[in-house]
Structures are given as structure tokens and as C-alpha cells.
Amino acid sequence: MQGRSDMIPRAFHPRPMKLMMVVGLTALLAGCGSSSFRVDYPSVPAETTAGWRVADVRVAVPETLVVSEANVFIPKADIVWHGDPEGDRKAQVADIIRQGVLAGARGLSGGQKVTMDVTLERFHALTPRAFYRSPAWGGVNSIVFNVTVRDASGAVLIGPERIEADMPAIVAADNPPAEVFSVPGGQSRATLIAHVAAVTRAWLNLGPDQRVQIRRVGG
């Protein structure tokens, strides 16, 4: 009696498992959308920012934002972060955003003290699974927040302005330096803080324009 595999026509025999996994993963990552990853913001005129000096940056993370600890390729959540030990993910990502915005605004040296109120909309970094299993050049960190600038009385000077600060993510297949592998998901706080700072500087007209479309396997 023939086995079941002998009864399947040659044209319909399953492909090797490894090839099927690669094809399936590529399709999964490509399915997350090709137009949603970018750095974009409405640039603040230099003559406006010239008189500012930042007194404080306050970051709010709405209770409605969903946090995921699921170690899957693309969690359905607003906040995905594995670069710190387990804990309050909303507080962790709020600190990253605050440090980044503060660093980016450090060049403001005018006489008017201002406060920047930041409301987080999305912070979606790679999971460990995505870091280790994505194809080369296949990861994206998606960060979106809104900023309102206020004077000392609390009056709004500008905003809220929406800042999209997505960035290509390092994955294991990119052959990064060895120290990257010591961070779950491979995405370090320092890298993300530096990126948010660069985008903030550009938004404030203090540094080079960072606006760009990101083309990756997942983007």
C-alpha cells in the first residue's frame, strides 16, 4: 500500500519547510502597510523658536493606549517595548520620549521660558522574535507623538503638532555589533533617545531636516 505522500501528485508536493517559513514571514511583514512609516512634522519657523528656552517637558501616555508583552512578529498594540526589564512600559517609553525631546530642544537659548506638553500616540519597537527572525533590513520602530508648546502662563504658543518619528530598526540578520544582542529586541534606549532628539531638533529648526519615507520589508 502506498503512503499518503506517494498519493500526492508531484506538482502538489509541499515545499521545503524552511522556504515556506521565509515566504510566509516576508508576506506577514509586508502586510503591515507600505505608506505608514516615515519621519514627518510641521517645521516650526526659526524666528519663532529663537526666543524660546525650555523649562520643562511633560509626557502624557493616555490610558487608552494598549500595551503588549506578546513576543510575536507584529503585536496588535500601541506600545511595544522590550528594551528595559519587565515593568511599567508606559512609564519606560514616556521617559525615552522625554529625554529625547529635552535633548533635541537643548539648543534653545532665548529669554522666554516654555513648557512642552507631549502626548504619546504610538511607540512600537521590535519584539525579540521580530529581532531574531526578521529578514535583513526588515524592521521598523514606529514612534508618533503630539507636542503643544506653552508659555509660563500656560497659554498655547503652538500646537498640538503631530510628529512622526519612525526609524529603521536593527535586526539580527543585519549582522549588528555583538552588544546589540544583549538587549531584548535589539533596540536600545540610547539609540531611540538619539533619534527622537534628532527629529525634535529638526522640528524646531535647530538641525538638519529629518523628513523621509522609510522603505523596509515591513514598511
Secondary structure, 3 states (H helix, E strand, C coil): CCCCHHHCCHHHCCCCHHHHHHHHHHHHHHCCCCCCCEEECCCCCHHHHCCEEEEEEEEECCCCCCECCCCCCCCCCCEECCCCCCCCHHHHHHHHHHHHHHHHCCCCCCCEEEEEEEEEEEEECCCHHHHHHCCCCCEEEEEEEEEEEECCCCCEEEEEEEEEECEEECCHHHCCCHHHHHCHHHCCHHHHHHHHHHHHHHHCCCCCCCCEECCCCCC
